[in-house]
Amino acid sequence: MKKIVFSIYLSLSAILVTAQQIKILTEGTKVSIRGLSVVNNNIIWASGSNGLVIKTTDGGNHFTYLKVKGYEQRDFRDIKAFDSNTAIIMAVAEPAIILKTKDGGNKWYKVFEDTTKGMFLDAMDFNEKNGIVIGDPINNYVFKAITYDNGESWKTIKNTTLLHQGEAFFAASGSNICLFNLHHKKYYPIYVSGGKKSRLFFDEIIDSLPIIQGTETTGANSISVNMAIKKAVVVGGDFANDRDTTNNCVLIDFNNGITFSKPKISPHGYRSCVLYINQKTIIACGTSGVDISYDGGIIWQLISSASFHVVQKSAKINSVYLAGNNGRIAKIIFEKN
């Protein structure tokens, strides 16, 4: 596989100069990767189209390509990996399917299936043993299912959340829902919708997002929550016009109710995924490039015009990885001078 390195140097002030190196670890495979799970510095799993799962156990020096037998034509839009042997993948459309492996991806078994007409799963998130999956509306109501045993079994949640006509969820990066601790529970979700209507759903509160919306290609695609500071960032835009910066990012503060604000300088186009690296540093990526903010999302700087769908890091280690079309997986390396 061909390896390429992009280096972009950005002057943040007269004193501090920070460099980001985006190192392509692998590419050239006919797969669109939208699922990415980083266990630690060495173990990374990815999933995508054509029934393909990709993993490395040595930090990206070598990759293993796994065709999921019996599901070679399925599109696995999200993945959750627990270690080098155990992972869960989500296939989106009818029938909606979730599979699990315990032997490194050699064999997969079905842990969830729903053949309901119109079923389309969009994203998963986990908090320790607890997990949730969200899907497009069935009979105009949000579809959700939850697990309490690392994805071994799933229970559909009876939902009364009604969506507007043309409002749904994007299966762009597996990141439009977050599951976190709230009120001593470890399975509290916050999620965002998109399309003709784009809203925030949180703690029985439903609020319209000040983000571009109104057509099937607009709205929120991703949310990243930092509970340590009680803040979140939402990104999206219009994927049919991926260089448009109009209302493509929303900053959320939960410290005194819920307040919305906009960046002074927005990400440079449609963004399908956003991720807090720490309390101030945030990465966003999309088909028209990668942006970084060092001030909590107020000012965004374009660091690469390369196309990526998803950005993720492990919970305890700040190694950051990107993935996208053509089987491309990359690592962001931060350096300070």
Residue pairs with C-beta under 8 A, 6 or more apart in sequence:
1 26
1 27
1 28
1 29
1 63
1 327
2 24
2 27
2 28
3 23
3 24
3 25
3 26
4 23
4 24
4 27
5 21
5 22
5 23
5 24
6 21
6 22
6 23
6 24
6 304
6 306
7 19
7 20
7 21
7 22
8 19
8 20
8 21
8 22
8 303
8 304
9 17
9 18
9 19
10 17
10 18
10 19
10 20
10 292
10 301
10 303
11 17
12 18
12 294
16 336
17 336
17 337
18 294
18 334
18 335
18 336
18 337
19 334
19 335
19 336
19 337
20 292
20 303
20 332
20 333
20 334
20 335
21 332
21 333
21 335
22 290
22 303
22 304
22 306
22 322
22 330
22 331
22 332
22 333
23 330
23 331
23 332
23 333
24 328
24 329
24 330
25 56
25 60
25 63
25 329
25 330
25 331
26 54
26 60
26 63
26 327
26 328
26 329
27 326
27 327
27 328
27 329
28 326
28 327
29 52
29 54
29 65
29 326
29 327
30 50
30 326
30 327
31 48
31 49
31 50
31 52
31 54
31 326
31 327
32 48
32 49
32 75
32 309
32 324
32 325
32 326
33 46
33 47
33 48
33 54
33 309
33 310
33 323
33 324
33 325
33 327
33 328
33 329
34 47
34 48
34 77
34 78
34 171
34 172
34 173
34 174
34 309
34 310
34 323
35 45
35 46
35 47
35 48
35 76
35 77
35 78
35 79
35 89
35 90
35 174
35 310
36 44
36 45
36 46
36 47
36 79
36 173
36 174
36 310
36 311
36 312
36 321
36 322
36 323
36 329
37 44
37 45
37 46
37 79
37 80
37 81
37 87
37 312
38 44
38 81
38 312
38 313
38 314
38 317
38 319
38 321
39 45
39 81
39 82
39 83
39 84
39 314
40 314
40 316
40 317
40 319
41 59
41 314
41 317
41 319
42 56
42 57
42 58
42 59
43 55
43 56
43 57
43 81
43 83
43 84
44 55
44 56
44 59
44 60
44 81
44 321
44 329
45 53
45 54
45 55
45 79
45 81
45 87
46 53
46 54
46 55
46 79
46 323
46 329
47 53
47 54
47 76
47 77
47 78
47 79
47 89
47 90
48 54
48 75
48 76
48 77
48 323
48 327
49 75
49 76
50 67
50 72
50 73
50 75
51 67
51 68
51 71
51 72
51 73
51 74
51 76
52 65
52 66
52 67
52 68
52 76
53 65
53 66
53 68
53 76
53 79
53 87
53 89
53 105
54 63
54 64
54 65
54 66
54 327
54 329
55 63
55 64
55 66
55 81
55 84
55 87
55 104
55 105
56 62
56 63
56 64
57 84
59 319
60 321
60 329
60 331
63 329
64 105
66 105
66 106
68 74
68 76
68 89
68 99
68 105
68 108
69 107
69 108
71 91
71 97
71 99
71 108
74 91
74 97
75 91
75 92
75 93
76 89
76 90
76 91
77 90
77 91
77 92
77 121
77 122
77 123
77 171
77 174
78 89
78 90
78 121
78 123
78 124
78 171
78 174
79 87
79 88
79 89
79 90
79 174
80 87
80 88
80 124
80 125
80 126
80 131
80 151
81 87
81 88
82 150
84 104
85 101
85 102
85 103
85 104
86 100
86 101
86 102
86 150
87 100
87 101
87 105
88 98
88 99
88 100
88 111
88 124
88 131
88 150
88 151
89 98
89 99
89 100
89 108
90 96
90 97
90 98
90 121
90 123
90 124
90 133
90 174
91 97
91 98
91 99
91 121
92 120
92 121
92 122
92 171
93 119
93 120
94 115
94 116
94 117
94 118
94 119
94 120
95 113
95 114
95 115
95 119
96 112
96 113
96 114
96 115
96 116
96 119
96 120
96 121
96 135
97 110
97 112
97 113
98 110
98 111
98 112
98 113
98 121
98 124
98 133
98 151
98 154
99 108
99 109
99 110
99 111
100 108
100 109
100 111
100 151
100 152
101 107
101 108
101 109
111 147
111 151
111 152
111 153
111 154
112 133
112 145
112 154
114 145
114 156
116 138
118 136
118 138
119 135
119 136
119 138
119 143
120 135
120 136
120 171
121 133
121 134
121 135
121 143
121 171
122 134
122 135
122 136
122 168
122 169
122 170
122 171
122 174
122 176
122 177
123 133
123 134
123 169
123 171
123 173
123 174
123 175
123 176
123 177
123 191
124 131
124 132
124 133
124 134
124 174
124 177
125 131
125 132
125 174
125 175
125 177
125 178
125 179
125 189
126 132
126 150
126 151
126 179
127 179
127 180
127 181
127 186
127 187
128 186
129 147
129 148
129 149
129 150
130 146
130 147
130 148
130 179
130 186
130 187
131 146
131 147
131 150
131 151
131 179
132 144
132 145
132 146
132 147
132 177
132 179
132 187
132 189
133 144
133 145
133 146
133 154
134 142
134 143
134 144
134 169
134 176
134 177
134 189
134 191
135 142
135 143
135 144
135 169
136 143
136 168
136 169
137 143
137 163
137 167
137 168
140 162
140 163
140 165
141 159
141 160
141 161
141 162
141 163
142 159
142 161
142 163
142 201
143 156
143 159
144 156
144 157
144 159
144 189
145 154
145 155
145 156
145 157
146 154
146 155
146 157
146 187
147 153
147 154
147 155
148 187
161 201
161 206
163 193
163 197
164 196
164 197
165 196
166 195
166 196
166 197
166 216
167 193
167 194
167 195
167 196
167 197
167 198
167 199
168 193
168 194
168 195
169 176
169 177
169 191
169 192
169 193
169 194
170 176
170 194
170 219
170 220
170 221
170 236
170 272
172 221
172 222
172 239
172 272
172 273
172 309
172 310
173 221
173 222
173 272
173 273
173 309
173 310
173 311
174 310
175 221
175 222
175 223
175 224
175 273
175 274
175 275
175 310
176 191
176 192
176 193
176 194
176 220
176 221
176 222
176 223
177 189
177 190
177 191
177 192
177 223
178 189
178 190
178 191
178 223
178 224
178 225
178 232
179 186
179 187
179 188
179 189
180 186
180 188
180 190
180 225
180 227
181 188
181 227
182 188
182 203
188 203
189 201
190 200
190 201
190 202
190 203
190 223
190 225
190 232
191 200
191 201
191 202
191 223
192 198
192 199
192 200
192 201
192 209
192 220
192 221
192 222
192 223
192 234
192 236
193 199
193 201
193 219
193 220
194 213
194 218
194 219
194 220
194 221
194 236
195 213
195 215
195 216
195 218
195 219
196 213
196 214
196 215
196 216
196 218
196 219
197 208
197 213
197 219
198 208
198 209
198 211
198 212
198 213
198 218
198 219
198 220
198 236
199 206
199 207
199 208
199 209
200 206
200 207
200 208
200 209
200 220
200 223
200 234
200 252
200 258
202 258
205 258
207 258
207 260
209 219
209 220
209 234
209 250
209 260
210 247
210 250
210 260
210 262
211 218
211 219
211 220
211 234
211 236
211 237
211 247
211 248
211 249
211 250
212 218
212 219
212 236
212 237
212 238
212 244
212 246
212 247
212 248
213 219
215 238
215 240
217 238
217 239
217 240
217 241
218 236
218 237
218 238
219 236
220 234
220 235
220 236
220 250
221 235
221 236
221 237
221 239
221 270
221 271
221 272
221 273
222 234
222 235
222 236
222 271
222 272
222 273
222 274
222 284
223 232
223 233
223 234
223 274
224 232
224 233
224 274
224 275
224 276
224 282
225 231
225 232
225 276
226 232
226 276
226 279
228 279
229 279
230 253
230 254
230 255
231 251
231 252
231 253
231 254
231 255
231 296
232 251
232 252
232 254
233 249
233 250
233 251
233 252
233 274
233 276
233 282
233 284
233 297
234 249
234 250
234 252
234 274
235 248
235 249
235 250
235 267
235 271
235 272
235 273
235 274
235 284
235 286
236 248
236 249
236 270
236 271
236 272
237 244
237 245
237 246
237 247
237 248
237 267
237 269
237 270
237 271
237 286
238 244
238 246
238 248
238 270
239 270
239 272
239 286
239 287
241 270
242 269
242 270
242 286
242 287
242 288
243 268
243 269
243 270
243 288
244 269
244 270
245 266
245 267
245 268
245 269
247 262
247 266
248 266
248 267
248 269
248 270
248 271
249 262
249 263
249 266
249 267
249 271
249 274
249 284
249 297
249 300
250 260
250 261
250 262
251 260
251 261
251 262
251 263
251 296
251 297
251 298
252 258
252 259
252 260
253 259
253 261
263 293
263 297
263 298
263 299
263 300
264 298
264 299
265 298
265 299
265 300
265 301
266 300
267 284
267 286
267 291
267 300
267 302
268 288
268 289
268 291
268 300
268 302
269 286
269 287
269 288
269 289
270 286
270 287
270 288
271 284
271 285
271 286
271 291
272 285
272 286
272 287
272 309
272 310
273 284
273 285
273 286
273 308
273 309
273 310
273 311
274 282
274 283
274 284
274 311
275 282
275 283
275 284
275 311
275 312
275 313
275 320
276 282
277 283
277 313
277 318
277 320
278 318
279 296
280 293
280 294
280 295
280 296
281 292
281 293
281 294
282 292
282 293
282 296
282 297
283 290
283 291
283 292
283 311
283 320
283 332
284 290
284 291
284 292
284 293
284 300
284 311
285 291
285 308
285 309
285 310
285 311
285 322
285 324
286 307
286 308
286 309
287 307
287 308
287 309
287 324
288 305
288 307
289 302
289 303
289 304
289 305
289 306
289 307
290 302
290 303
290 304
290 306
290 308
290 311
290 322
291 300
291 301
291 302
291 303
292 300
292 301
292 303
293 299
293 300
293 301
306 324
306 328
306 330
307 324
307 325
307 328
308 322
308 323
308 324
308 328
308 330
309 323
309 324
309 325
310 322
310 323
310 324
311 320
311 321
311 322
311 332
312 320
312 321
313 319
313 320
313 321
318 334
319 331
320 331
320 332
320 334
321 329
321 330
321 331
321 332
322 328
322 329
322 330
322 331
322 332
323 329
323 330
